[in-house]
Amino acid sequence: MSVRERFFKKMQQNNNRAPDSNTSAEAEIQAFCQRMDDLAQQINVWFEDSGIEVIIAKKYLHDLSTVGLSLNSGVCRYEINTIRLRNGNRSVSIIPEQLCRAGDRGCVTMNVDAPGTASGRQSFYLCMAPDSGWFIRGAYQVSHHNIMMTEDAFFSGYR
């Protein structure tokens, strides 16, 4: 086989692989969106009949972390749920930030605003656990501080 033939064969193999990576990026984005949907439903259940208002909204996320994953398909803007809890002047905002960051998938920030209390404002970081659910940690902690976000972890303020 000539050098020219090997070159074109290699190019064809790379072209055949590209759709798989795009499908993978799209699948990861869909999984992220689905996990946010599931989280919104779970939080609705947790706060049912509590008097705390649960506001689920959609936002378009312009996510540059996906560009390298889906360069050929151009997926970098997608619609995803946001979650806000409100009780008087206190609130919790759960906002998706991006798909990929430092090895984490499904990166979300959670800000707790409780004016007039000792805790004031707290920030947490959520990312998707490998199979299902979410990990949670303090906003400035490294990933080895992740714990599974259960109902108990959520209500205890991740202590």
QUICORSUL-V305051 format. One line per field, one symbol per residue. phi: phi as a letter, one per 20 degrees, with the letter a starting at -180 (. if undefined). burial: 1 if it has 24 or more other ideal C-beta (glycine too) atoms within 12 Angstrom, else 0. A space follows every 10 residues. Layout:
BEGIN
phi->???
burial->???
END
This chain:
BEGIN
phi->.fffffgfff fffffffgff ffffffffff ffffffgfff fffgfgdgle nefdddcdce eedffegffc gfemfbcbeb fdccdcbmee bcddcfdafc blnecmecdc dddcgndffl cccccdbffg eamcecbfgd eeffegcfed gffffemld
burial->0000000000 0000000000 0001110110 1110110111 0110001000 0001010000 1010110011 0000110101 1111100000 1111111111 0001111111 1100000000 0111111110 0001111000 0000011010 000100010
END
